[in-house]
Amino acid sequence: MTLHDIPLKTLDGEPTSLGAYAGRAVLVVNVASKCGLTPQYTGLEALQQEYADRGLTVVGVPCNQFGGQEPGSAEEIKTFCSTSYGVTFPMTEKVEVNGEGRHPLYTELTQHADADGEAGDIQWNFEKFLISPSGEVVGRFRPRTEPQAPEVTQAIEANLPE
Protein backbone atom coordinates (compact mmCIF):
# COMPACT_ATOMS: atom_id res chain seq x y z
CA MET A 1 0.00 0.00 0.00
CA THR A 2 1.29 3.46 -0.90
CA LEU A 3 0.40 6.83 0.59
CA HIS A 4 -1.92 7.30 -2.38
CA ASP A 5 -3.90 4.17 -1.41
CA ILE A 6 -4.66 4.98 2.24
CA PRO A 7 -8.39 5.66 2.62
CA LEU A 8 -9.35 9.09 3.91
CA LYS A 9 -12.57 11.01 4.26
CA THR A 10 -13.14 14.61 3.31
CA LEU A 11 -14.35 17.12 5.88
CA ASP A 12 -17.81 16.47 4.38
CA GLY A 13 -17.46 12.73 5.10
CA GLU A 14 -16.93 11.65 1.48
CA PRO A 15 -14.41 8.88 0.78
CA THR A 16 -11.14 10.02 -0.79
CA SER A 17 -7.40 9.37 -0.68
CA LEU A 18 -4.20 11.16 -1.59
CA GLY A 19 -4.50 9.20 -4.84
CA ALA A 20 -6.96 11.92 -5.87
CA TYR A 21 -3.84 14.12 -6.18
CA ALA A 22 -1.54 11.59 -7.88
CA GLY A 23 0.76 13.40 -10.27
CA ARG A 24 0.74 16.51 -8.06
CA ALA A 25 2.95 17.53 -5.17
CA VAL A 26 0.92 17.50 -1.93
CA LEU A 27 1.61 19.37 1.31
CA VAL A 28 -0.19 17.53 4.13
CA VAL A 29 -0.61 19.62 7.30
CA ASN A 30 -2.31 18.75 10.58
CA VAL A 31 -4.32 21.87 11.41
CA ALA A 32 -6.26 23.38 14.32
CA SER A 33 -8.52 26.42 14.66
CA LYS A 34 -7.63 27.54 18.18
CA CYS A 35 -3.83 27.33 18.18
CA GLY A 36 -1.16 30.00 18.40
CA LEU A 37 0.01 28.70 15.01
CA THR A 38 -3.46 28.96 13.41
CA PRO A 39 -2.42 32.09 11.45
CA GLN A 40 -0.32 29.68 9.34
CA TYR A 41 -3.58 29.08 7.45
CA THR A 42 -2.79 32.37 5.69
CA GLY A 43 0.54 31.04 4.43
CA LEU A 44 -0.93 27.65 3.50
CA GLU A 45 -3.65 29.32 1.44
CA ALA A 46 -1.02 31.53 -0.19
CA LEU A 47 0.94 28.42 -1.21
CA GLN A 48 -2.25 26.88 -2.59
CA GLN A 49 -2.96 30.01 -4.64
CA GLU A 50 0.63 30.44 -5.82
CA TYR A 51 1.38 26.84 -6.78
CA ALA A 52 -1.96 25.15 -7.58
CA ASP A 53 -1.65 25.87 -11.29
CA ARG A 54 1.86 24.40 -11.23
CA GLY A 55 0.83 21.14 -9.55
CA LEU A 56 0.68 21.59 -5.76
CA THR A 57 -2.27 20.78 -3.53
CA VAL A 58 -2.29 21.66 0.17
CA VAL A 59 -4.35 19.20 2.24
CA GLY A 60 -5.43 20.22 5.74
CA VAL A 61 -5.95 17.46 8.31
CA PRO A 62 -7.80 18.72 11.40
CA CYS A 63 -6.60 17.21 14.68
CA ASN A 64 -7.72 17.82 18.27
CA GLN A 65 -4.83 16.01 20.00
CA PHE A 66 -2.80 19.08 20.97
CA GLY A 67 -4.35 21.07 23.79
CA GLY A 68 -7.89 20.41 22.49
CA GLN A 69 -7.31 23.15 19.91
CA GLU A 70 -9.63 21.72 17.24
CA PRO A 71 -12.83 20.98 19.19
CA GLY A 72 -15.29 21.94 16.46
CA SER A 73 -17.56 19.85 14.28
CA ALA A 74 -16.77 19.42 10.59
CA GLU A 75 -19.20 22.24 9.76
CA GLU A 76 -17.63 24.55 12.38
CA ILE A 77 -14.13 23.81 11.06
CA LYS A 78 -15.22 24.47 7.47
CA THR A 79 -16.92 27.75 8.40
CA PHE A 80 -13.97 28.93 10.49
CA CYS A 81 -11.43 28.15 7.74
CA SER A 82 -13.41 29.78 4.96
CA THR A 83 -14.55 32.89 6.84
CA SER A 84 -11.37 33.53 8.87
CA TYR A 85 -8.71 32.56 6.35
CA GLY A 86 -10.41 32.11 2.97
CA VAL A 87 -9.23 28.50 2.80
CA THR A 88 -9.88 26.89 -0.57
CA PHE A 89 -7.65 23.83 -0.26
CA PRO A 90 -9.14 20.42 0.55
CA MET A 91 -9.57 19.30 4.16
CA THR A 92 -10.00 15.81 5.57
CA GLU A 93 -12.12 14.71 8.47
CA LYS A 94 -10.66 15.23 11.94
CA VAL A 95 -8.17 12.46 12.78
CA GLU A 96 -5.62 11.47 15.40
CA VAL A 97 -2.00 11.84 14.31
CA ASN A 98 -0.30 10.23 17.34
CA GLY A 99 -0.97 7.34 19.73
CA GLU A 100 -3.03 4.17 19.48
CA GLY A 101 -5.75 5.84 17.41
CA ARG A 102 -3.24 7.28 14.91
CA HIS A 103 -4.69 7.41 11.39
CA PRO A 104 -2.88 5.04 8.95
CA LEU A 105 -1.76 8.05 6.89
CA TYR A 106 0.15 9.36 9.90
CA THR A 107 1.50 5.89 10.71
CA GLU A 108 3.31 6.19 7.37
CA LEU A 109 4.16 9.89 7.50
CA THR A 110 5.73 9.80 10.97
CA GLN A 111 8.29 7.23 9.79
CA HIS A 112 9.95 10.00 7.78
CA ALA A 113 12.60 12.23 9.29
CA ASP A 114 12.82 16.01 9.29
CA ALA A 115 15.92 17.97 8.22
CA ASP A 116 17.57 17.12 11.56
CA GLY A 117 17.09 13.39 10.97
CA GLU A 118 14.29 13.04 13.54
CA ALA A 119 11.30 10.86 12.74
CA GLY A 120 8.49 9.85 15.10
CA ASP A 121 5.46 11.51 16.60
CA ILE A 122 3.94 14.75 15.39
CA GLN A 123 5.16 17.52 17.72
CA TRP A 124 2.18 19.90 17.53
CA ASN A 125 -0.38 21.41 15.16
CA PHE A 126 0.83 22.54 11.72
CA GLU A 127 3.51 19.92 11.10
CA LYS A 128 3.96 19.68 7.34
CA PHE A 129 4.83 16.78 5.02
CA LEU A 130 5.65 17.29 1.35
CA ILE A 131 4.73 14.36 -0.87
CA SER A 132 6.10 14.08 -4.40
CA PRO A 133 3.83 13.58 -7.43
CA SER A 134 4.76 9.87 -7.32
CA GLY A 135 3.62 9.57 -3.69
CA GLU A 136 6.93 9.65 -1.81
CA VAL A 137 7.54 11.77 1.30
CA VAL A 138 10.24 14.24 0.28
CA GLY A 139 10.10 16.73 3.14
CA ARG A 140 9.03 17.07 6.75
CA PHE A 141 8.77 20.49 8.34
CA ARG A 142 8.10 21.01 12.03
CA PRO A 143 5.18 23.12 13.30
CA ARG A 144 7.03 26.41 13.79
CA THR A 145 8.37 26.34 10.21
CA GLU A 146 6.22 28.87 8.38
CA PRO A 147 4.51 27.60 5.22
CA GLN A 148 6.35 30.14 3.08
CA ALA A 149 9.78 29.58 4.66
CA PRO A 150 12.53 29.22 2.05
CA GLU A 151 13.13 25.56 2.89
CA VAL A 152 9.46 24.78 2.27
CA THR A 153 9.08 26.74 -0.96
CA GLN A 154 12.39 25.39 -2.33
CA ALA A 155 11.25 21.81 -1.61
CA ILE A 156 7.87 22.51 -3.24
CA GLU A 157 9.50 23.99 -6.34
CA ALA A 158 11.91 21.04 -6.60
CA ASN A 159 8.98 18.60 -6.51
CA LEU A 160 6.40 20.21 -8.78
CA PRO A 161 5.45 17.96 -11.69
CA GLU A 162 7.24 18.63 -14.96
SELO-300036 format. One record per residue: residue in one letter; x, y, z of N, C-alpha, C, CB in turn. Coordinates in steps of 0.001 Angstrom, whole numbers, plus 500000, padded with zeros to 6 digits. Glycine has a CB too. Example, Ala and Ser with C-alpha at 12.3 -4.5 7.8 and 13.67 -1.06 7.14 Angstrom:
a513190494310507800512300495500507800513200496700507800511308495527509046 s512850497750507080513670498940507140512900500030507870514084499402505725 
//
This chain:
m500852498811500000500000500000500000500891501245500000499034500003501235 t500547502202499150501289503459499099500492504549499811501588503868497629 l501113505694499997500403506829500591499147507163499792501323508059500666 h499225506991498473498078507303497617496896506370497850498489507239496166 d497152505181498418496103504170498585495379504241499932496697502805498421 i495914504959500887495342504979502240493996505704502209496317505669503251 p492932505028502641491609505664502617491527506839503594490524504637502950 l490930507907503110490654509092503910489200509471503699491606510273503535 k488736510408504498487425511008504261487611512515504219486388510593505366 t486830513161503375486858514614503314486188515178504571486150515131502024 l486307516459504755485645517116505880484130516938505796486004518611505915 d483621516726504578482191516465504378481823514994504553481776516924503001 g482811514135504869482543512727505104482569511858503860481236512587505754 e482997512423502728483066511649501481484381510881501416482923512579500247 p484341509637500897485588508877500776486540509519499768485290507432500365 t487829509507500098488865510023499212490179509363499591488970511581499297 s491246509786498965492604509366499319493547510378498693492920507891498828 l494817510293499054495797511160498410495965510781496942497147511083499141 g495491509604496564495499509197495164494729510167494288494921507810495021 a493787510907494882493044511923494132493986513011493614491944512548495015 y495187513092494200496160514119493821497409513506493189496551514951495041 a497324512240492777498460511590492123498908512447490951498093510151491649 g500222512559490792500763513400489732500963514847490157499861513352488542 r500556515170491379500736516508491939501591516407493195499363517176492255 a502309517452493527502945517534494832501839517852495848504098518628494854 v501940517295497043500923517501498075501619517896499373500051516217498277 l501130518959499997501614519367501309500524519022502315501977520903501348 v500778517988503128499814517527504133500159518198505462499830515953504269 v499158518840506079499386519616507299498289519308508312499431521136506989 n498696518902509535497688518746510585497379520136511146498183517765511722 v496106520505511122495677521873511410494757521936512629494970522467510197 a494633523139513188493742523383514315493306524845514299494435523026515662 s492083525083514729491475526419514657491782527315515845490001526285514528 k492213526743516962492374527544518181493793527431518728491363527103519249 c494761527518517835496174527327518175496923528625517927496802526163517350 g498003528843518659498845530003518398499422529992516992499963530066519405 l499481528818516371500010528698515012498912528768513946500775527394514870 t497657528919514361496536528957513413496726529992512306495250529248514154 p497363531147512553497583532085511446498386531502510276498289533302511963 q499001530323510466499680529677509339498702529328508221500404528415509811 y497405529287508527496419529079507454496615530106506333494974529173508017 t496992531334506699497211532371505693498318531951504728497566533714506367 g499425531476505261500538531035504434500214529796503635501737530780505282 l499462528869504234499069527652503505498177528003502321498339526664504443 e497227528906502539496350529320501440497153530059500374495201530215501965 a498139530841500788498985531534499812499754530526498956499968532489500527 l500266529466499571500938528416498794499965527773497812501535527342499731 q498763527482498285497751526879497409497488527782496203496434526626498188 q497328529072496456497044530011495364498236530140494420496673531388495928 e499441530209494993500631530437494177501006529222493331501795530814495063 y500841528026493887501376526837493220500326525879492663502233526099494168 a499058526109492891498038525150492425498121524924490920496633525645492793 d498292525995490167498352525865488714499614525151488244498272527230488071 r500600525067489120501861524404488775501935522989489331503036525217489289 g500871522542490030500829521144490447500979520862491921501857520430489759 l500656521828492793500677521591494237499256521628494780501562522638494960 t498970520726495695497734520785496468498096520741497947496766519614496088 v497604521700498708497707521665500165496511520873500672497750523118500790 v496738519976501632495652519202502238495715519417503746495756517668501876 g494660519999504301494571520217505736493931519022506416493780521486506039 v494543518615507549494054517458508307493775517923509735495095516266508286 p492519518269510044492200518719511405492515517648512449490725519109511496 c493035518109513580493397517208514678493165517936515997494885516730514557 n492592517233516960492280517818518268493169517246519374490809517580518613 q494323516685519013495170516011520005496110516942520767495979514959519328 f496241518174520351497200519075520969496458520196521688498171519651519915 g496301520045522982495650521069523790494178521272523476496360522353523617 g493529520281522833492113520411522492491842521613521610491283520509523747 q492769521906520686492692523149519915491898523026518611494077523625519601 e491275521878518382490371521721517238489115520989517715491068520940516060 p488328521652518600487168520981519191485937520953518296486815521645520472 g485924521731517243484706521937516464484255520744515650484897523073515559 s483007520825515208482440519852514282483007520131512888480869519915514279 a482769519219511962483226519421510585482680520734510030482792518240509690 e481413521005510279480800522238509764481447523475510398479277522237510035 e481726523413511706482372524547512381483785524777511849482416524309513900 i484513523691511613485866523810511063485809524447509679486558522423510994 k484901523952508837484778524466507469484433525951507487483706523679506686 t483490526344508313483077527750508401484227528615508897481857527902509333 f484905528167509949486030528928510486487099529139509417486631528212511705 c487482528068508723488566528155507737488204529059506572488916526772507218 s486967528976506118486586529784504960486373531246505347485316529223504317 t485739531496506490485454532889506842486665533594507447484290532950507815 s487486532887508209488626533528508873489858533619507990488974532781510127 y490054532614507118491292532555506348491081532353504851492148531456506873 g489848532276504391489586532113502968490135530823502395490155533261502220 v490175529775503218490772528504502803489988527898501638490819527516503989 t490715527557500581490116526889499430490668525479499233490346527711498176 f491752525155499933492351523830499739491528522749500436493798523812500264 p491658521499499977490859520418500555491238520126502005491016519159499725 m490237519685502762490427519304504162489850517905504356489749520337505134 t490513517136505222490001515815505570489155515915506837491164514803505764 e488555514795507174487877514710508466488918514841509577487083513367508599 k488458515129510783489338515228511935489881513844512267488594515838513152 v491201513734512468491834512455512782492820512618513935492551511887511542 e493292511485514443494383511473515400495673511223514638494160510396516506 v496723511954515007498005511841514310499068511128515149498503513220513922 n498789510921516424499703510227517339498918509202518153500429511240518281 g499632508271518774499027507338519726498342506150519082498046508057520568 e497617505404519925496968504171519480495939504394518395496319503494520637 g495271505551518410494252505840517411494796506554516175493171506670518027 r496116506572516030496756507282514908496192506793513575498296507082514940 h495829507745512718495309507407511388496425506731510589494776508687510639 p496087505730509751497116505044508953497980505987508107496457504038508047 l497427507098507645498239508054506893499400508537507753497382509251506419 y499112508855509013500152509357509901501064508249510416499525510082511065 t500604507010510405501499505891510707502635505889509686500728504524510690 e502292506128508439503306506186507373504120507477507439502637506065505997 l503450508616507545504157509894507499505181510034508618503168511034507572 t504836509597509824505731509804510971506981508936510921504990509528512254 q507056508022509970508287507234509792509381508049509106507995505966508975 h509006509188508529509954510000507776510560511083508650509276510625506565 a511852511294508459512603512231509292512520513654508752514059511797509389 d512717514598509672512817516010509288514261516313508879512362516948510461 a514577517577508663515920517972508217516998517630509243515954519464507925 d516616517483510517517574517124511559517701515618511737517172517755512870 g517009514846510887517088513389510967516160512768511990518472512988511275 e515207513553512518514294513043513539512965512629512930514066514092514624 a512608511369513140511298510861512736510444510767514001511413509456512004 g509313510072513917508495509850515098507296510771515184509323510011516317 d506727510834516375505456511513516597505426512948516081505140511509518054 i504205513367515737503939514755515388504142515583516654502486514940514797 q504857516712516537505160517525517721504003518410518160506360518383517451 w503249518961517198502177519898517531501376520142516264502741521245518119 n500392521028516338499622521415515159500543522049514111498487522395515549 f500160521905512859500826522542511716502183521939511380500996524003511985 e502354520638511644503508519917511104503189519610509645503818518593511927 k504201519754508784503963519683507339504781518563506709504304521024506669 f504151517827505786504831516785505019504635517079503546504297515363505383 l505729517113502794505650517291501351505756515930500685506762518248500841 i504787515636499835504734514363499131504915514655497643503381513602499411 s505793513886497016506095514083495596504917513623494739507383513319495199 p504906514022493459503831513578492568503710512048492465504053514154491192 s504818511338492729504764509866492681504346509243494009506116509314492273 g504130510082495039503624509572496311504671509298497370502882508343496069 e505874509832497208506932509645498193507035510871499103508280509379497493 v507302510648500397507540511774501303508925512334500995507423511338502815 v508978513607500650510239514243500275510611515395501204510159514746498852 g509781515673502195510103516732503140509199516666504358509988518095502473 r509789516970505499509031517068506753509463518353507434509268515813507688 f508492519182507763508766520490508341507990520610509644508389521638507354 r508695520951510695508099521011512030507122522186512144509198521129513100 p506282522154513192505177523119513300505568524589513206504484522909514578 r506674524989513776507025526413513786507629526877512463507999526697514914 t507880525952511539508370526343510214507192526928509446509008525119509442 e507302528193509091506218528871508378506010528236507000506523530382508234 p504772528195506531504505527595505222505319528206504081503049527723504906 q505618529488504171506346530140503082507836530315503389505726531491502788 a508343529551504367509776529578504662510552529089503439510106528704505911 p511759529609503226512525529222502045512709527709501892513869529879502092 e512929526999503004513135525555502891511875524833502398513566524983504239 v510717525385502728509460524780502269509237525110500795508258525278503126 t509360526367500431509084526739499041510106526132498089509072528261498889 q511378526026498522512389525390497673512055523914497451513792525531498305 a511622523230498517511254521815498387510035521659497478510965521198499778 i509054522554497625507874522508496756508302522682495305506845523602497154 e509090523719495038509501523989493659510296522841493063510321525259493598 a511102522175493891511905521045493396511042519810493119513001520691494412 n509821519786493624508978518596493486507696518826492704508633518077494832 l507573519981492077506400520206491225506504519295489999506289521716490794 p505386518813489503505447517959488309506003518731487120504050517401487970 e506636518010486235507245518631485036506167519142484112508150517626484284 
//
